[in-house]
């Protein structure tokens, strides 16, 4: 009787492991828990029924093998991740929600650039073909010729245009020598569409950046951008 109850417990363990896997964002841990769930399912379907349910067992074995192979691939990818000091700083601060290998993919399509004082990084109502992130420097945000905010280290440029697919909502001009990262819109869109977890993480970062900008804009500018409506359109 005790053995019977014990093996029945494996069915609940398998289900709980599957639920836990679905709650995880890290694909590696998701697959590891899925493998454990498969093993628990194999044990249950072998020992509990009067005769082993081989069809179910074989499917669980196949699912486990697939996930073992994928785990090996993920570990291989992550072991080959090497960041520069600048990239490591960005990952440890702004992009900490990205797995290391995901951030590596993001930086592969990025370009490091320098802007001189007075140089325009975006021009209001003109098409913008990239999303930028200020690594070190200072820039002014101008709307209709009036300065409404200033951007510093860690602020994005062109994220509103990227989210909505429209033109630049403001002119951004470097005030000090500014070092920044630039991602081509087309390349980053393709990358995020191929990697849903990265897309979710990037949307979270851009939403946070937009919220902070709206809070720090001049009072006369408040209310001119409806963040909730912007994010709703993106969905």
C-alpha positions as CSV (number, residue, x, y, z in Angstrom):
1,X,0.0,0.0,0.0
2,X,2.8,2.4,0.9
3,X,4.6,1.6,-2.4
4,X,1.3,2.2,-4.3
5,X,0.8,5.6,-2.7
6,X,4.5,6.4,-3.2
7,X,4.3,5.8,-6.9
8,X,1.1,7.7,-7.2
9,X,3.0,10.6,-5.7
10,X,5.3,10.6,-8.7
11,X,2.3,11.6,-10.9
12,X,1.8,14.7,-8.8
13,X,5.5,15.5,-8.7
14,X,5.6,15.2,-12.5
15,X,2.7,17.7,-12.8
16,X,4.2,20.1,-10.3
17,X,7.5,20.1,-12.1
18,X,5.8,20.8,-15.4
19,X,3.9,23.7,-13.8
20,X,7.1,25.1,-12.2
21,X,8.8,24.8,-15.6
22,X,6.1,26.9,-17.3
23,X,6.5,29.6,-14.6
24,X,10.3,30.1,-15.3
25,X,11.6,32.6,-17.8
26,X,15.1,31.0,-18.1
27,X,14.8,28.5,-20.9
28,X,17.6,26.4,-19.4
29,X,15.8,25.8,-16.1
30,X,12.6,25.3,-17.9
31,X,14.1,22.4,-19.9
32,X,15.8,20.9,-16.8
33,X,12.6,20.8,-14.9
34,X,10.8,19.3,-18.0
35,X,13.4,16.5,-18.0
36,X,12.7,15.7,-14.4
37,X,9.0,15.8,-15.1
38,X,9.5,13.2,-17.9
39,X,11.5,10.9,-15.6
40,X,8.7,11.1,-13.0
41,X,6.1,10.4,-15.7
42,X,8.1,7.4,-16.8
43,X,8.3,6.0,-13.3
44,X,4.6,6.5,-12.7
45,X,3.5,4.8,-16.0
46,X,5.9,1.9,-15.5
47,X,5.1,1.0,-11.8
48,X,1.6,2.1,-11.1
49,X,-0.6,0.5,-13.9
50,X,-1.1,-3.3,-13.8
51,X,1.0,-3.4,-16.9
52,X,3.5,-0.6,-18.0
53,X,2.0,2.0,-20.4
54,X,4.7,1.7,-22.9
55,X,3.3,4.2,-25.4
56,X,3.3,6.9,-22.8
57,X,6.7,5.8,-21.5
58,X,8.2,6.0,-25.0
59,X,6.8,9.5,-25.6
60,X,8.3,10.7,-22.3
61,X,11.6,9.2,-23.2
62,X,11.5,11.0,-26.5
63,X,10.6,14.3,-24.8
64,X,13.4,13.8,-22.3
65,X,16.0,13.1,-25.0
66,X,14.9,16.2,-27.0
67,X,15.3,18.4,-23.9
68,X,18.6,16.9,-22.9
69,X,20.0,17.7,-26.4
70,X,18.6,21.3,-26.1
71,X,20.2,21.7,-22.6
72,X,23.5,20.6,-24.0
73,X,23.2,23.2,-26.8
74,X,22.2,26.0,-24.4
75,X,25.1,25.2,-22.1
76,X,27.5,25.2,-25.0
77,X,26.2,28.6,-26.2
78,X,26.5,30.1,-22.7
79,X,29.9,28.8,-22.1
80,X,31.2,30.7,-25.2
81,X,29.9,34.1,-23.9
82,X,32.6,36.7,-23.4
83,X,31.9,40.4,-22.8
84,X,34.0,43.5,-23.1
85,X,34.1,45.7,-19.9
86,X,31.6,48.0,-21.4
87,X,29.2,45.2,-22.4
88,X,29.6,43.6,-19.0
89,X,28.6,46.9,-17.3
90,X,25.5,47.2,-19.5
91,X,24.5,43.6,-18.9
92,X,25.0,43.9,-15.1
93,X,22.9,47.0,-14.9
94,X,20.4,47.8,-17.6
95,X,20.1,44.4,-19.3
96,X,20.3,42.1,-16.3
97,X,16.9,40.5,-17.3
98,X,18.7,39.1,-20.4
99,X,20.4,35.8,-20.2
100,X,24.2,36.3,-21.0
101,X,23.9,34.5,-24.4
102,X,20.8,36.5,-25.3
103,X,22.6,39.8,-24.5
104,X,25.5,38.5,-26.6
105,X,23.1,38.1,-29.5
106,X,21.9,41.6,-29.0
107,X,25.4,43.1,-28.9
108,X,26.4,41.3,-32.1
109,X,24.1,43.5,-34.1
110,X,25.0,46.7,-32.3
111,X,27.4,49.4,-33.3
112,X,29.3,51.6,-30.9
113,X,29.4,55.3,-32.0
114,X,30.5,58.7,-30.9
115,X,28.6,62.0,-31.2
116,X,30.2,65.4,-31.0
117,X,28.5,68.3,-29.2
118,X,25.8,69.8,-31.4
119,X,25.4,66.6,-33.5
120,X,21.8,65.5,-34.0
121,X,21.0,61.9,-33.1
122,X,17.4,62.2,-34.2
123,X,15.3,64.8,-35.9
124,X,11.6,65.4,-35.1
125,X,9.2,64.1,-37.6
126,X,11.9,62.4,-39.6
127,X,12.3,58.6,-40.1
128,X,14.8,57.0,-37.6
129,X,16.4,53.8,-38.7
130,X,17.9,52.8,-35.4
131,X,17.4,52.5,-31.6
132,X,20.2,54.1,-29.6
133,X,21.3,53.9,-26.0
134,X,23.6,56.5,-24.4
135,X,26.5,54.8,-22.7
136,X,28.3,58.0,-21.6
137,X,27.4,61.6,-22.4
138,X,24.5,64.1,-22.4
139,X,21.9,65.0,-25.0
140,X,19.0,67.5,-25.1
141,X,15.5,66.5,-26.3
142,X,13.8,69.3,-28.3
143,X,10.1,69.4,-29.4
144,X,9.1,72.2,-31.8
145,X,12.4,73.9,-31.1
146,X,11.9,73.9,-27.3
147,X,14.1,71.8,-25.0
148,X,11.8,69.6,-22.9
149,X,14.3,67.1,-21.3
150,X,17.8,65.9,-21.2
151,X,19.1,62.4,-21.7
152,X,22.1,60.9,-19.9
153,X,23.8,57.5,-19.4
154,X,21.4,54.6,-19.7
155,X,18.7,56.5,-21.6
156,X,17.4,55.3,-24.9
157,X,16.9,57.4,-28.1
158,X,14.3,56.4,-30.7
159,X,12.5,53.8,-28.6
160,X,9.1,55.5,-29.1
161,X,9.7,55.4,-32.9
162,X,10.7,51.7,-32.6
163,X,7.6,50.8,-30.6
164,X,5.1,52.7,-32.7
165,X,6.8,52.2,-36.1
166,X,6.5,56.0,-36.7
167,X,8.8,58.9,-37.1
168,X,11.0,60.4,-34.4
169,X,8.8,62.2,-31.9
170,X,11.5,64.7,-31.0
171,X,14.9,66.1,-31.9
172,X,17.8,64.7,-29.8
173,X,21.0,66.7,-29.9
174,X,24.3,65.9,-28.2
175,X,25.4,68.5,-25.6
176,X,28.6,66.8,-24.6
177,X,30.8,64.2,-26.4
178,X,28.5,61.2,-26.3
179,X,29.3,57.6,-26.7
180,X,26.3,55.4,-27.5
181,X,25.2,52.0,-28.8
182,X,23.1,51.9,-32.0
183,X,20.9,49.0,-33.1
184,X,19.4,49.0,-36.7
185,X,15.6,48.8,-36.4
186,X,15.3,46.0,-38.9
187,X,18.0,43.9,-37.4
188,X,16.7,44.2,-33.8
189,X,13.1,43.6,-34.9
190,X,14.1,40.3,-36.6
191,X,16.2,39.3,-33.6
192,X,13.4,39.9,-31.1
193,X,10.8,38.2,-33.2
194,X,12.9,35.1,-33.3
195,X,13.4,35.2,-29.5
196,X,10.2,35.9,-27.6
197,X,11.9,35.9,-24.2
198,X,14.3,38.7,-25.5
199,X,11.3,40.6,-26.9
200,X,9.6,40.6,-23.6
201,X,12.7,41.7,-21.7
202,X,13.4,44.5,-24.2
203,X,9.8,45.7,-24.1
204,X,10.1,45.9,-20.3
205,X,13.3,47.9,-20.5
206,X,11.9,50.4,-23.1
207,X,8.7,50.8,-21.2
208,X,10.6,51.6,-18.0
209,X,12.8,54.1,-19.9
210,X,9.7,55.8,-21.4
211,X,8.0,56.0,-18.0
212,X,11.1,57.7,-16.4
213,X,11.4,60.2,-19.3
214,X,7.7,61.2,-18.9
215,X,8.2,61.7,-15.2
216,X,11.2,64.0,-15.7
217,X,9.9,66.1,-18.6
218,X,9.0,69.7,-18.1
219,X,5.5,70.3,-16.7
220,X,4.3,71.9,-19.9
221,X,5.1,68.7,-21.7
222,X,3.3,66.2,-19.4
223,X,0.3,64.5,-20.9
224,X,1.4,64.9,-24.5
225,X,2.4,61.3,-24.7
226,X,0.0,58.5,-23.6
227,X,2.3,55.7,-22.6
228,X,-0.6,53.2,-21.9
229,X,-1.9,53.8,-25.4
230,X,1.6,53.4,-26.9
231,X,2.1,50.0,-25.3
232,X,-1.4,48.9,-26.1
233,X,-0.7,49.6,-29.8
234,X,2.5,47.5,-29.6
235,X,0.5,44.5,-28.4
